[in-house]
Amino acid sequence: MTEQNEQNRQSTASAAPILVLVEAVADGRPSSMAAELLGAASLVGVPVAVVTAAPGAGQGVAEQLGALGATQVLVAESEQAGAQLGSVQVAALAAGVGQFSPEAVLVPNTPESRAVAGRLAVRVNGAVCADAVGLRWADEEVIAQHSVFGGDFTSESTVEGGPRIITVRPGSISQRAQPVQAPQIHTATLELSQGAAGAQIREVSEHAPAGDRPALRGAKTVVSGGRGLGSAEGFGLAEQLADVLGAAVGASRAAVDAGYAAPELQVGQTGVSVTPDLYVALGISGAIQHRAGMQTAKTIVAIDKDPDAPIFEIADFGVVGDAFEVVPAVIEQIQARRSG
Ligand SMILES: Cc1cc2nc3c(=O)[nH]c(=O)nc-3n(C[C@H](O)[C@H](O)[C@H](O)COP(=O)(O)OP(=O)(O)OC[C@H]3O[C@@H](n4cnc5c(N)ncnc54)[C@H](O)[C@@H]3O)c2cc1C
């Protein structure tokens, strides 16, 4: 990440419009990825937001986007926005591509938006660069950066021809765009594809994480436990530290397979990818498949009994020791400092 941030600093943003997909959420706010995508757009060009919302809900969201750095906003309202998976987003972005001729279109790298990216590519004759963790502007084009081989290497991609449609990994880009006083707001005319309507959404229900802990995706701090915690009871140690730090809880696959933690907490290649400010690994050896999901964390702290555990190769701070001795002492110190 250090090298990549350095490259980002060296790249100079262009004056080219960069489209960003922003969805309205139920309470009239922009989706949680809006600030990050607009920030990512500002690394390489001029951020232009495309908002999809139910009728009457788009204007309010659009007005909030200047503060996040949108210079212009294209509002696409449709009855279908919450009823059809992806169709309105594809139509809205296609309208934006027609109106602004952007250098790139940014969408979140989530299952829903990856489908939007693919459908949009077909519609506007573009191509997809998937799962970017950074962007830079070089040789008059947008270059997407990807974390590959378990995070050991950063590769770069771009495409020739039509607009680049780039899916951005949530939590990977910390850049934020300068606020814009009064962004220009436009209304999109949507051409909803009749042929391929996309799946109908019957019901949306939020799956809140248990208790007051933050959700794993997008959390600023994550405490993960591995097989080294020995049992479901022992896994409680990760939960205790997480609660003291206000962190989300994660787990290695071995911990999930052993039944210590719920499957949705798995971090890694076949689990959730996270890029928190702080990632604490307790009793996790650091297999390549685990690293693939957390190696882009800003600071990694590892506590493991084995001094040769691979997790120490990527840790910023490492403690060789028994987690059941080290973690209670850490918790005690944190609490003493807070009360002192
Ligand atoms: C196709 C594929 C996909 C996979 N996807 C994932 C994935 O998404 N996520 C993932 O995590 N794994 C994934 N794996 C599994 C991965 O290869 C490892 O097996 C797994 O990450 C190991 O989990 P672990 O580090 O908890 O366990 P281990 O490798 O067994 O490590 C346990 C660690 O705990 C330490 N320890 C033991 N007792 C203590 C103690 N008291 N205090 C401190 N340290 C202690 C040990 O020294 C050891 O380093 C995948 C594997 C495959 C083949």
The ligand as an SDF file (V2000), in Angstrom:
LIG
                    3D

 53 58  0  0  0  0  0  0  0  0999 V2000
   -9.2620  -22.3960   -1.7900 C   0  0  0  0  0  0  0  0  0  0  0  0
   -8.9990  -21.9600   -0.3650 C   0  0  0  0  0  0  0  0  0  0  0  0
   -9.5970  -20.8070    0.0900 C   0  0  0  0  0  0  0  0  0  0  0  0
   -9.3600  -20.3810    1.3970 C   0  0  0  0  0  0  0  0  0  0  0  0
   -9.9450  -19.2080    1.8280 N   0  0  0  0  0  0  0  0  0  0  0  0
   -9.6440  -18.7660    3.0660 C   0  0  0  0  0  0  0  0  0  0  0  0
  -10.1780  -17.5180    3.5420 C   0  0  0  0  0  0  0  0  0  0  0  0
  -10.9600  -16.8390    2.8600 O   0  0  0  0  0  0  0  0  0  0  0  0
   -9.8170  -17.0940    4.7650 N   0  0  0  0  0  0  0  0  0  0  0  0
   -8.9610  -17.8020    5.5770 C   0  0  0  0  0  0  0  0  0  0  0  0
   -8.6670  -17.3510    6.7000 O   0  0  0  0  0  0  0  0  0  0  0  0
   -8.4550  -18.9720    5.1660 N   0  0  0  0  0  0  0  0  0  0  0  0
   -8.7900  -19.4740    3.9400 C   0  0  0  0  0  0  0  0  0  0  0  0
   -8.2900  -20.6760    3.5630 N   0  0  0  0  0  0  0  0  0  0  0  0
   -7.6010  -21.5140    4.5580 C   0  0  0  0  0  0  0  0  0  0  0  0
   -6.1630  -21.1180    4.7650 C   0  0  0  0  0  0  0  0  0  0  0  0
   -5.3280  -21.7910    3.8420 O   0  0  0  0  0  0  0  0  0  0  0  0
   -5.6900  -21.4970    6.1940 C   0  0  0  0  0  0  0  0  0  0  0  0
   -5.9120  -22.8690    6.3990 O   0  0  0  0  0  0  0  0  0  0  0  0
   -6.4000  -20.7340    7.2850 C   0  0  0  0  0  0  0  0  0  0  0  0
   -6.3610  -19.3320    7.0280 O   0  0  0  0  0  0  0  0  0  0  0  0
   -5.7160  -21.0110    8.6330 C   0  0  0  0  0  0  0  0  0  0  0  0
   -6.4110  -20.3820    9.6480 O   0  0  0  0  0  0  0  0  0  0  0  0
   -5.6750  -20.0170   11.0100 P   0  0  0  0  0  0  0  0  0  0  0  0
   -4.5440  -19.0810   10.7240 O   0  0  0  0  0  0  0  0  0  0  0  0
   -6.7070  -19.5930   11.9810 O   0  0  0  0  0  0  0  0  0  0  0  0
   -5.1450  -21.4400   11.5050 O   0  0  0  0  0  0  0  0  0  0  0  0
   -3.6750  -22.0120   11.5990 P   0  0  0  0  0  0  0  0  0  0  0  0
   -2.9800  -21.9090   10.3060 O   0  0  0  0  0  0  0  0  0  0  0  0
   -3.7960  -23.3490   12.2240 O   0  0  0  0  0  0  0  0  0  0  0  0
   -2.9430  -21.0130   12.5910 O   0  0  0  0  0  0  0  0  0  0  0  0
   -3.2060  -20.9300   13.9520 C   0  0  0  0  0  0  0  0  0  0  0  0
   -2.1550  -20.0380   14.5740 C   0  0  0  0  0  0  0  0  0  0  0  0
   -2.4770  -19.8410   15.9290 O   0  0  0  0  0  0  0  0  0  0  0  0
   -1.2650  -19.8380   16.6690 C   0  0  0  0  0  0  0  0  0  0  0  0
   -1.6050  -20.1230   18.0630 N   0  0  0  0  0  0  0  0  0  0  0  0
   -1.9760  -21.2990   18.6160 C   0  0  0  0  0  0  0  0  0  0  0  0
   -2.2910  -21.1360   19.9140 N   0  0  0  0  0  0  0  0  0  0  0  0
   -2.0920  -19.8210   20.1810 C   0  0  0  0  0  0  0  0  0  0  0  0
   -2.2340  -19.0240   21.3460 C   0  0  0  0  0  0  0  0  0  0  0  0
   -2.6950  -19.5370   22.5010 N   0  0  0  0  0  0  0  0  0  0  0  0
   -1.9280  -17.7170   21.2630 N   0  0  0  0  0  0  0  0  0  0  0  0
   -1.4590  -17.1740   20.1190 C   0  0  0  0  0  0  0  0  0  0  0  0
   -1.3040  -17.8730   18.9880 N   0  0  0  0  0  0  0  0  0  0  0  0
   -1.6340  -19.1800   19.0150 C   0  0  0  0  0  0  0  0  0  0  0  0
   -0.3790  -20.8350   15.9900 C   0  0  0  0  0  0  0  0  0  0  0  0
    0.9820  -20.5690   16.2630 O   0  0  0  0  0  0  0  0  0  0  0  0
   -0.7450  -20.6000   14.5200 C   0  0  0  0  0  0  0  0  0  0  0  0
    0.1270  -19.6560   13.9220 O   0  0  0  0  0  0  0  0  0  0  0  0
   -8.5160  -21.1220    2.2560 C   0  0  0  0  0  0  0  0  0  0  0  0
   -7.9180  -22.2900    1.7680 C   0  0  0  0  0  0  0  0  0  0  0  0
   -8.1460  -22.7040    0.4880 C   0  0  0  0  0  0  0  0  0  0  0  0
   -7.4730  -23.9430   -0.0250 C   0  0  0  0  0  0  0  0  0  0  0  0
  1  2  1  0
  2  3  1  0
  2 52  2  0
  3  4  2  0
  4  5  1  0
  4 50  1  0
  5  6  2  0
  6  7  1  0
  6 13  1  0
  7  8  2  0
  7  9  1  0
  9 10  1  0
 10 11  2  0
 10 12  1  0
 12 13  2  0
 13 14  1  0
 14 15  1  0
 14 50  1  0
 15 16  1  0
 16 17  1  0
 16 18  1  0
 18 19  1  0
 18 20  1  0
 20 21  1  0
 20 22  1  0
 22 23  1  0
 23 24  1  0
 24 25  2  0
 24 26  1  0
 24 27  1  0
 27 28  1  0
 28 29  2  0
 28 30  1  0
 28 31  1  0
 31 32  1  0
 32 33  1  0
 33 34  1  0
 33 48  1  0
 34 35  1  0
 35 36  1  0
 35 46  1  0
 36 37  1  0
 36 45  1  0
 37 38  2  0
 38 39  1  0
 39 40  1  0
 39 45  2  0
 40 41  1  0
 40 42  2  0
 42 43  1  0
 43 44  2  0
 44 45  1  0
 46 47  1  0
 46 48  1  0
 48 49  1  0
 50 51  2  0
 51 52  1  0
 52 53  1  0
M  END
$$$$
